[in-house]
Amino acid sequence: MTEPTIKFSPQDQRVKQSIWLQDYRKNVVTKYGEDGLIEKIFEVIGTQNKFLCDVGAADGKHHSNSYNLLVNKEWKGILFEPTKQRYKELKELYRENKQILTRYDFVGLDKHNDLDFHLDQLENKVPQNFDFLSIDIDGCDVHIWKDIKRYRPRVVCIEFNPCISLDIYFLQARDLSVNQGNSLLAICEEAKDMGYELIATTQLNAFFVERSEFQKFKITDNSPKAMHFLEDKATHILMTYDGHLFLAGRTHHPWKHFELREESIQVLPPEYQKWKADGRLSFATQNKQKVRIEAAI
């Protein structure tokens, strides 16, 4: 049996007028130009209080969305990191700066540990409309954002899962023990419900502003496909008439580096991947498939 020919040709559907902020990407310590984007965003809308909150701050410097603002732009803020070793480095980094608070704690999904709770506990009052919020916790990022009720950040940077196609709405379970991430489409739709609009993306991060500020960016179409191009980063599974599954796009996990092989994703055994000339599977074949599949499960 000859092998089929599969060509994967992702189309860049970005709108030039929608992605003009990309021209301002620059790295001080970020990886994909986030430092430059942040500077330009606040050049457009201005700052009100130069206060930020960083949830999942890591060591405070490596690929940090807040470091440039805190160290080079004289911002103040609060940074949360629940990992012991990373927090030690974070605390040491800002040990001499009294304008920057670090917390060895996680922001959770309950009333006693959500972001509202943590900010309410601070001795110095946090501005209700603080300027910048960065969330990077590899999972429940959107749920953390949605739980904020007493504060309203003007700009939000939030991580999305770049392995999920732009036309897929995937919002991971509200469970901190799960680390699946969220699709860009899901984040955009949830953000719209909260009154925020997408203005820029990098390979892993999406930037949102309050809707009242959105017109300042003169973006006519801020749908995910108009703003972002995945290239071959998403994994696609194709299903043929006979039930065989084929792979296209990304077949290697970007961080764990395992390979997804075609033979490992087949649901039907090879002997049942047949399609009759009249376009129907026989009743006997259907029953055999059902028994085989149920037994496998």
C-alpha positions as CSV (number, residue, x, y, z in Angstrom):
1,M,0.0,0.0,0.0
2,T,1.4,3.4,-1.0
3,E,1.6,6.2,1.5
4,P,-0.7,9.2,1.1
5,T,0.7,12.6,0.3
6,I,0.0,15.2,3.1
7,K,1.0,18.8,2.7
8,F,0.5,21.2,5.6
9,S,0.3,24.8,4.4
10,P,-0.8,27.2,7.2
11,Q,-2.0,30.5,5.9
12,D,-0.9,33.8,7.5
13,Q,-4.2,35.7,7.9
14,R,-2.9,38.5,10.0
15,V,-4.1,42.0,9.1
16,K,-1.3,44.5,8.7
17,Q,-3.2,47.3,10.5
18,S,-4.0,45.0,13.4
19,I,-0.4,44.0,14.2
20,W,1.4,47.3,14.0
21,L,2.6,47.0,17.6
22,Q,4.8,44.1,16.5
23,D,7.2,46.7,15.1
24,Y,8.1,47.7,18.6
25,R,9.1,44.3,20.0
26,K,12.3,44.5,22.0
27,N,13.9,42.4,24.6
28,V,15.6,43.6,27.8
29,V,15.0,40.3,29.6
30,T,11.9,39.0,27.8
31,K,12.1,36.3,25.1
32,Y,9.8,37.4,22.3
33,G,9.8,41.2,22.4
34,E,7.4,41.7,25.3
35,D,9.5,44.5,26.9
36,G,9.2,46.7,23.8
37,L,5.5,46.0,23.4
38,I,4.8,46.9,27.0
39,E,6.7,50.2,26.6
40,K,4.7,51.1,23.5
41,I,1.4,50.1,24.9
42,F,1.9,52.6,27.8
43,E,3.2,55.2,25.5
44,V,-0.2,55.0,23.7
45,I,-2.5,54.9,26.8
46,G,-0.2,56.6,29.3
47,T,0.4,55.5,32.9
48,Q,-1.8,56.3,35.9
49,N,0.0,54.9,38.8
50,K,2.9,52.8,37.6
51,F,1.8,49.9,39.8
52,L,2.0,46.3,38.5
53,C,1.2,42.8,39.8
54,D,3.0,39.8,38.5
55,V,1.5,36.4,39.2
56,G,4.0,33.7,38.6
57,A,7.1,36.0,38.7
58,A,9.7,33.2,38.8
59,D,13.1,34.6,39.7
60,G,12.0,38.1,38.7
61,K,14.4,38.5,35.8
62,H,14.5,35.5,33.4
63,H,11.9,36.2,30.7
64,S,10.1,38.5,33.1
65,N,7.4,40.9,31.9
66,S,7.9,43.1,34.9
67,Y,11.6,43.4,35.4
68,N,12.1,46.2,32.9
69,L,9.3,48.3,34.4
70,L,10.5,47.8,37.9
71,V,14.2,48.3,37.4
72,N,14.5,50.7,34.5
73,K,11.2,52.6,34.6
74,E,10.9,53.1,38.4
75,W,7.5,51.3,38.7
76,K,6.4,49.7,42.0
77,G,4.4,46.5,42.5
78,I,3.9,43.1,44.0
79,L,5.2,39.8,42.7
80,F,4.0,36.3,43.6
81,E,6.1,33.2,43.3
82,P,5.2,29.9,45.0
83,T,8.4,27.9,44.1
84,K,10.9,28.0,46.9
85,Q,14.2,28.3,44.9
86,R,12.8,30.8,42.5
87,Y,11.4,32.9,45.3
88,K,14.7,33.0,47.0
89,E,16.2,34.6,43.9
90,L,13.2,36.9,43.5
91,K,13.5,38.1,47.0
92,E,17.2,38.7,46.7
93,L,16.8,40.6,43.5
94,Y,14.5,43.2,45.1
95,R,15.8,43.1,48.6
96,E,16.9,46.7,48.6
97,N,13.9,48.1,46.8
98,K,11.1,49.0,49.3
99,Q,8.7,49.9,46.5
100,I,8.6,46.3,45.4
101,L,6.9,43.6,47.4
102,T,7.6,39.9,46.9
103,R,5.4,37.1,48.2
104,Y,6.3,33.4,48.6
105,D,2.7,32.4,48.0
106,F,0.4,31.2,45.2
107,V,-2.7,33.0,44.0
108,G,-5.5,30.5,44.2
109,L,-9.1,30.1,43.2
110,D,-10.8,30.5,46.5
111,K,-12.0,33.6,48.4
112,H,-9.2,33.2,50.9
113,N,-6.4,33.1,48.4
114,D,-7.5,34.7,45.1
115,L,-5.9,37.9,43.9
116,D,-8.5,40.2,45.4
117,F,-7.7,38.6,48.8
118,H,-4.0,39.0,48.5
119,L,-4.2,42.7,47.3
120,D,-6.6,43.5,50.1
121,Q,-4.1,42.3,52.7
122,L,-1.4,44.8,51.8
123,E,-0.7,47.6,54.2
124,N,-0.4,50.2,51.4
125,K,-3.5,50.3,49.4
126,V,-3.3,49.1,45.8
127,P,-4.8,51.4,43.1
128,Q,-8.1,49.9,42.0
129,N,-7.2,50.5,38.4
130,F,-3.5,49.5,38.7
131,D,-1.6,49.8,35.4
132,F,-0.4,46.3,34.6
133,L,-1.1,42.7,35.4
134,S,1.0,39.8,34.2
135,I,-0.2,36.2,34.7
136,D,1.9,33.2,33.9
137,I,1.1,30.1,35.9
138,D,0.9,27.5,33.1
139,G,-2.8,26.5,33.5
140,C,-5.5,28.4,35.4
141,D,-4.3,31.9,34.2
142,V,-7.7,32.8,32.8
143,H,-9.5,31.6,36.0
144,I,-7.2,33.8,38.1
145,W,-8.0,36.8,35.9
146,K,-11.8,36.1,35.9
147,D,-11.8,35.9,39.7
148,I,-10.7,39.6,40.1
149,K,-13.7,41.6,41.2
150,R,-12.4,44.5,43.3
151,Y,-9.6,45.6,41.1
152,R,-9.4,46.3,37.4
153,P,-5.9,46.4,35.8
154,R,-5.7,48.6,32.7
155,V,-3.4,46.3,30.8
156,V,-3.2,42.5,31.1
157,C,-0.5,40.2,29.8
158,I,-1.5,36.5,29.9
159,E,0.1,33.3,28.6
160,F,-1.7,31.1,26.1
161,N,-1.0,27.6,24.8
162,P,0.6,28.0,21.3
163,C,0.0,24.4,20.5
164,I,-3.8,24.9,20.0
165,S,-5.2,26.1,16.7
166,L,-6.6,29.6,16.5
167,D,-10.1,28.4,15.8
168,I,-10.3,26.1,18.8
169,Y,-11.9,27.3,22.0
170,F,-10.2,25.4,24.8
171,L,-10.5,26.6,28.4
172,Q,-8.8,24.3,30.8
173,A,-10.5,23.0,33.9
174,R,-10.7,25.2,36.9
175,D,-8.2,23.1,38.8
176,L,-4.7,24.3,39.9
177,S,-3.4,20.7,39.7
178,V,-4.0,20.8,35.9
179,N,-1.4,22.4,33.6
180,Q,-2.9,22.4,30.1
181,G,-3.1,26.0,29.3
182,N,-5.8,27.8,27.3
183,S,-6.2,28.6,23.6
184,L,-5.9,32.1,22.4
185,L,-9.5,32.1,21.2
186,A,-10.8,31.0,24.6
187,I,-8.8,33.8,26.3
188,C,-10.0,36.4,23.8
189,E,-13.7,35.4,24.3
190,E,-13.4,35.4,28.1
191,A,-11.6,38.7,28.0
192,K,-14.4,40.3,25.9
193,D,-16.9,39.2,28.5
194,M,-14.8,41.1,31.1
195,G,-14.6,44.2,28.9
196,Y,-11.1,43.8,27.5
197,E,-9.8,43.7,24.0
198,L,-6.8,42.0,22.4
199,I,-4.1,44.4,21.1
200,A,-1.0,42.3,20.6
201,T,0.5,38.8,20.8
202,T,3.9,37.2,21.0
203,Q,4.6,33.5,20.7
204,L,3.3,32.8,24.2
205,N,1.7,35.9,25.5
206,A,-1.4,37.9,24.7
207,F,-1.9,41.6,25.6
208,F,-5.3,43.1,26.5
209,V,-6.5,46.6,27.4
210,E,-9.7,47.8,28.8
211,R,-12.3,48.4,26.1
212,S,-12.4,52.1,26.8
213,E,-8.7,52.3,25.7
214,F,-9.0,50.1,22.7
215,Q,-9.8,52.7,20.1
216,K,-6.5,54.4,20.8
217,F,-4.7,51.5,19.0
218,K,-6.7,51.9,15.8
219,I,-7.1,48.2,15.3
220,T,-10.0,47.3,13.0
221,D,-9.9,43.5,13.5
222,N,-8.6,42.0,16.7
223,S,-9.7,38.4,16.1
224,P,-7.1,35.8,16.9
225,K,-6.4,35.0,13.2
226,A,-6.1,38.7,12.4
227,M,-3.6,39.2,15.2
228,H,-1.6,36.0,15.4
229,F,0.1,33.4,13.1
230,L,0.8,29.9,14.5
231,E,2.8,28.7,11.5
232,D,3.2,25.0,12.2
233,K,3.0,25.1,16.0
234,A,-0.4,23.5,16.3
235,T,-1.0,19.7,16.0
236,H,-3.7,18.6,13.6
237,I,-5.4,15.2,13.4
238,L,-7.0,14.2,10.1
239,M,-9.7,11.5,9.9
240,T,-10.2,9.6,6.7
241,Y,-13.3,7.7,5.4
242,D,-11.9,4.4,6.6
243,G,-11.3,5.7,10.2
244,H,-7.5,6.0,9.9
245,L,-6.0,9.0,11.7
246,F,-3.2,11.1,10.2
247,L,-1.0,13.8,11.7
248,A,-0.1,17.2,10.3
249,G,1.7,20.2,11.9
250,R,3.5,19.9,15.1
251,T,4.3,16.3,16.1
252,H,6.9,17.0,18.9
253,H,6.0,18.3,22.3
254,P,7.8,21.7,22.5
255,W,9.0,21.3,26.1
256,K,9.0,17.6,26.9
257,H,10.3,16.8,23.4
258,F,8.5,13.5,22.9
259,E,7.3,12.6,19.4
260,L,3.7,12.0,18.7
261,R,3.6,9.0,16.2
262,E,0.8,8.2,13.9
263,E,0.6,4.6,14.9
264,S,0.1,5.6,18.5
265,I,-3.1,7.6,17.9
266,Q,-5.1,5.0,16.0
267,V,-8.5,4.1,17.6
268,L,-9.5,1.4,15.0
269,P,-7.3,-1.6,14.6
270,P,-5.9,-1.9,11.0
271,E,-8.2,-4.8,10.1
272,Y,-11.2,-2.6,10.7
273,Q,-10.0,0.4,8.8
274,K,-12.1,-0.5,5.8
275,W,-14.8,1.2,3.8
276,K,-17.2,-0.7,1.6
277,A,-17.8,0.3,-2.0
278,D,-21.4,1.2,-1.3
279,G,-20.2,3.7,1.3
280,R,-21.4,1.8,4.4
281,L,-19.7,-0.4,6.9
282,S,-21.5,-3.7,7.4
283,F,-23.4,-4.4,10.6
284,A,-21.1,-7.2,11.5
285,T,-18.0,-5.0,11.0
286,Q,-19.6,-2.3,13.2
287,N,-20.3,-4.7,16.0
288,K,-16.7,-6.1,15.8
289,Q,-15.3,-2.6,16.0
290,K,-17.5,-1.7,19.0
291,V,-16.4,-4.9,20.9
292,R,-12.8,-4.3,20.0
293,I,-12.8,-0.7,21.0
294,E,-14.7,-1.3,24.3
295,A,-12.3,-4.1,25.2
296,A,-9.4,-1.8,24.6
297,I,-10.9,0.9,26.8
